[in-house]
Amino acid sequence: MDLLISILIGALFAAGIFCLLRRSLMKLIIGIILLSQAANLLVFAAGGLTPDRPAFALSETELPPAGYADPLPQALVLTAIVIGFGLVVFAISLLLKAYRAVGSDDVNAFNETDRIS
């Protein structure tokens, strides 16, 4: 399972970087989303994949059972998901503003508007 997760993380990073290098701003947003998902999976996998083990102790017990899942990566990924949503919404609002100003989502169109003003 670790090999499959590693391949998935690599594929997400590769697809995200490929989308970031495109000239379209919409593909830039998709690239940011793919990179954030890949980073979340990387943090989650670095914490150790422990299927069928709880992250927290049961309320009746004081100590967590042996081999419990580490809650720190889960908390970090949850925080990163919230920050990632904020970043994507901010990037989409910038994309919308730029599209209305230039009339195109091509990055090269922004260079032409810099020369005009």
SVG drawing of the C-alpha trace seen along z (x, -y; Angstrom):
<svg xmlns="http://www.w3.org/2000/svg" viewBox="-16 -54 23 56">
<polyline fill="none" stroke="black" stroke-width="0.4" points="0.0,0.0 2.9,-2.4 4.2,-1.9 0.7,-2.7 0.5,-5.8 4.0,-6.8 3.1,-6.4 -0.1,-8.4 1.8,-11.2 4.4,-11.3 1.7,-11.3 -0.2,-14.2 3.0,-16.2 3.9,-15.6 0.4,-16.5 0.3,-19.6 3.7,-20.9 2.6,-20.1 -0.5,-22.2 1.4,-25.0 3.7,-25.3 0.7,-25.8 -0.2,-29.2 -3.9,-29.0 -4.8,-30.5 -7.5,-27.9 -4.9,-25.1 -2.8,-27.1 -5.7,-26.7 -6.0,-23.0 -2.2,-22.7 -2.4,-24.4 -5.2,-22.0 -3.3,-19.0 -0.1,-20.1 -2.0,-20.8 -3.6,-17.3 -0.2,-15.8 1.4,-17.6 -1.5,-16.5 -1.0,-12.9 2.7,-13.3 2.3,-14.5 -0.3,-11.9 1.9,-9.1 5.0,-10.5 3.1,-10.1 2.7,-6.4 -0.3,-4.6 -2.0,-2.6 -5.3,-1.2 -7.9,-0.1 -6.3,-1.9 -8.0,-4.9 -6.2,-8.2 -7.5,-8.8 -8.1,-6.7 -11.6,-5.6 -13.3,-7.7 -13.3,-4.8 -9.6,-4.3 -6.9,-6.7 -4.2,-5.6 -4.5,-5.0 -4.2,-1.3 -0.8,-0.1 -0.1,-1.0 -2.6,-3.8 -2.5,-6.2 -0.5,-9.4 -3.0,-12.3 -0.4,-15.0 -0.4,-14.3 -4.2,-14.2 -4.3,-17.6 -1.7,-19.0 -3.6,-17.7 -6.9,-19.1 -5.3,-22.5 -3.7,-22.3 -7.0,-21.4 -8.6,-24.6 -5.7,-26.8 -5.8,-25.1 -9.4,-26.0 -8.7,-29.6 -5.8,-29.7 -7.9,-28.2 -10.8,-30.6 -8.4,-33.6 -6.7,-32.4 -10.1,-31.9 -11.1,-35.4 -7.9,-36.7 -8.5,-34.7 -12.0,-36.1 -10.7,-39.7 -7.9,-39.2 -10.2,-37.6 -12.6,-40.6 -9.7,-43.0 -7.9,-41.3 -10.6,-39.2 -8.4,-36.1 -7.0,-33.5 -3.8,-33.2 -0.7,-34.3 0.9,-36.0 -2.1,-38.3 -1.0,-39.9 2.3,-40.9 0.6,-42.8 -1.5,-44.8 1.7,-45.8 3.1,-47.4 -0.1,-49.4 -0.2,-51.1"/>
</svg>
